[in-house]
Amino acid sequence: AADACGASRFRALVGQPIASVDRSALPPRTRIISPGMMVTQDFLPERMNLRVGPDGKVAALECF
């Protein structure tokens, strides 16, 4: 259940500039979360959340 969204398949994106990410290759319902962005707190383990750091690079991938 820890990887219900398949985030492990996209592990190579961590550290890459968000501008270079092919969003069409991401799973449906993926959220790209920028610093300071407000997001809902509903728990959907099959949804991938891609967190962007203040430097504009992918900082983390999470399922929730």
For each residue, the residues with C-beta under 8 A, 3 or more apart:
1: 4 45
2: 63
3: 6 7 8 63
4: 1 45 46 63
5: 27 45 46 47 48 63
6: 3 9 10 27 48
7: 3 10 11 48 61 62 63
8: 3 11
9: 6
10: 6 7 13 26 48 50 61
11: 7 8 14 61
12: 16
13: 10 16 21 50 58 61
14: 11 58 59 60 61
15: 57 58
16: 12 13 20 21 57 58
17: 20 21 56 57 58
18: 21 32 50 52 56 57 58
19: 56
20: 16 17
21: 13 16 17 18 26 50 58
22: 25 26
23: 26 30 32
24:
25: 22
26: 10 21 22 23 30 48 50
27: 5 6 30 48
28:
29: 44 46 47 48
30: 23 26 27 47 48 49 50
31: 39 47 48 49 50
32: 18 23 50 52
33: 37 39 49 50 51 52
34: 37 52
35: 52 53 54
36:
37: 33 34
38:
39: 31 33 49
40:
41:
42:
43: 64
44: 29 47 64
45: 1 4 5 63 64
46: 4 5 29 63
47: 5 29 30 31 44 63 64
48: 5 6 7 10 26 27 29 30 31 61 62 63
49: 30 31 33 39 61 62 63 64
50: 10 13 18 21 26 30 31 32 33 58 60 61
51: 33 58 59 60 61 62
52: 18 32 33 34 35 56 57 58 59
53: 35 56 57 58 59
54: 35
55:
56: 17 18 19 52 53
57: 15 16 17 18 52 53
58: 13 14 15 16 17 18 21 50 51 52 53 61
59: 14 51 52 53
60: 14 50 51
61: 7 10 11 13 14 48 49 50 51 58
62: 7 48 49 51
63: 2 3 4 5 7 45 46 47 48 49
64: 43 44 45 47 49
